[in-house]
């Protein structure tokens, strides 16, 4: 039987429950399953990560895989925590707090770009893992100079990371920008006829924004604008 999720997450800790257990060493370990799942997700996306596929990768039966990770939902938590553990932490030393927050945001956005499947996992149990705890502890230091109360510091980091996650989704969808531009060009004459003289503000602002961004929507522009507003908002806490 596999161990409870919290024990699987902390399986390499000196206090891990299974340490010292007798019996032959398993040919496949929980770490092997997680590594194989990460490789498949990175290459083919999260849908390709199935217990059957991992069994084939590891030359093991599906039931054997389950004994190491409990369930696919637990596996996803293990994968996210492993991704957090392996990301390069933001270099916060000798930086002002605004630069620290900006770097935390950019580092997390880079993680989503490298592993977009992370945006598909929404499981609060990820917070139980050592990789996620270490990431959380490190990123909380971005706010050291603001002397925030603990609850406010936690909320400030959540505020930043929620913005990054939403922006990550928008930027991934933004990869279809060329397709959107083609659709826009094709329908523009008809749309103009439909709008007529209605919605003058939307037409004026939309035209100005479209010309400035060379697109109906620019995830990059939205990122730069939004991140600065997030940091400006945090400044009110000091």
N, C-alpha and C positions, 0 to 999 in steps of 0.2 A: 504494500500500500504506500502511496505517496504521502509525504508529510503535509501538514497544514501549510497554506500559502505563505504565511509569515516566516515559517521555518525554511521553506524553499528559497525565499528571497534572501535570507540571511545564512544560507547553507555554508558559506565559506568563513563565517565568523567563528572565532575560537569557542564561543559558547553555543554553537550549533547543536541542536538536540541529537543529531545522529552521530556525532563524533565519538569514536571509540566503539561503535557498534561492531559486533563480530560478524563473520561470514565472508564469503568471497566478494572481491571487488567487482562491481557491476561493469560490464563491457561498455555500456552506454550510460552516461550520467545526465543529470538535469542540465548541467552546463553545456553538454554536447547538443542536447535538444534545443536549448535556447540559441546557441550559436548557429545551428542549422536553420532555425526559424528566421533569425535575423538575415542570414544570407539570402533566403528565398524572398523575404519581404522586400529587401533592398533591391533585388534584381527584378522581381515580378509583381510586387504589390501584395497587400495583405490577404486578398482573396486566395492567392496561391498557397498560403500557409494552412495546410490541413494536416491532421494527424497521419493520414495515409501517406501524404507526400513526404512528411518527415521520416516516417518509417522506412520508406524507400531510400531516402537520402542516407539514413543511418544503418540500413540493412537490419532493421528491427521490425517486429510486429507492431501494429497500432496499439494493441493492449500493452505492450512493453513501454511504448511512448507515454501512454496515460499514467503508468506507474511512476513516471518521473515528473509529470507536470499537472496531474489531477484532471485538468479539462482544458479546452481551448481558451476559455476566458481567463483562466489562471495563467496559461502560457502567454497571452497577450500582456498581462501585467508584468510577467518576468521579462518579456522582450523590451517593454518600455523602460523598466528599471535598468536593464543592461545598457540600453541606448543612452540613458542619462549618465550612467557610470563611466561610459567611454567617451563622452563628449569632452572636448577641451574646455576647461573652465575659463570664464572671462578673467583677464588680467586686471584686477581692480586696484592693485597697489599704486600709490603715488598719483592717483587721479582725483579730480574734483567729483562731487557726487553726481552732477549732471552727466559727466563723461562715463561714470560708472554705470548709471542706469541705461544710458544709450548703448554701452557695450554689452550689458546683460541682454538687452532686447535684440541686438544684432546677432549675438551668439546663439540665442534661441531660434531666431529666424533661419540662421545657417543650418541648424539642426533639422528644422522642418524641410528645408530645401534638399538636404542630403537624404533624409528619411521621411518623405511625405506621408507614408503610411501612419506615422505617429498621430496625424490629425484625425484618423479614423478611430482611435482608441479613446474612449471616455469611461474610465473606471477609477473611482476615488481610491481604490485599494492600492493604486500605484504609489500613493504617499507612504505606504508601509515599508518600501524597499530601501536598502542602503544606498543605492545609486541616487535615488530621488532625494533622500534625506541629506546626503552630502551636497547635492546640487542646491537644495533649498538653503542649507546653512551657509554656503558660500555666497549665494546671490543676495541673501539678507544683508550682507555687509555693504552692499551698494548704498545703503541708506545710513551708514554710520554717522556721517556728518550732520544728519538732520535731527539726531537725538530724539527719535520717535518712541512712543510707548510701544510695547511689544505687539499689542493687537493692531495698532495702526501700521507698524512696520510690516506685519504679515499682510494686511490689506493693501499696502502700497505695492508689494511685490506681486500679489495676485492681480492687481490692476494692470501692471506692466505686462505680465505674462498672458493675461486674457487678451490684451490688445495685440500682442505678438501672434497668438494663436489665430485670432480672427484675420489678421493681416496675412498670415501664412496661407490660410484658405483662399483669400482673395487673390494672392499672387499665383497660386497654383491654377486657379481658374483663369487668371490673366494670361496663361500660356496660350489661351484660345483667342488672344487679342487680334491676330491676323484674320481669323474667321469672322470675328465680330465686325472688323473694319470692312470686310467684303460685304457682309449683310447690310451694314449701314449705308455703304455707297449705293447698293442696289435699290434700297427702299427710300433713300433720301428724297427724290422728287415727289413720290406719292405721299410720303409723310408730311412734306411741306404743304402740299395741297390740302391734306386733311386738317392740318393745324390752322391754316389761314392766318387770320390776325388774332386768334385766341392765344392765350398763354404767353404774352409778350416777355415776361420776366424769364420764364423757362427757356424761351428761344434765345434771348440775348445772352444769358449766363451760360447756357449750354454751348452756344457758338463760341464764346470767348474761351471757355474751358477746353473745348475740343481743339481749337486752334493752338492753344498753349501746350496741350499735351499730345497733339497730333493723334488723338484717339478719343473715342467716346468715354473711355475710362482708363486711367493709368494707375495700376497697383503701386508702382514705384512712387508716384507723386502722392498718393494717399498715405503711403508708409511714412514718407518724410514729413508731411504735414501733421499726420496723426501722432507720430512719436514726439514731435516737438510740443504738441498740445498736452500730451500725457506728462511730459517733464515739467511743463509750465504749471500744470495742475498740482503736481507733487510739491512744487516750490512753495505753495501756499501753506504747506504743513510745517515749514521751518519757523 
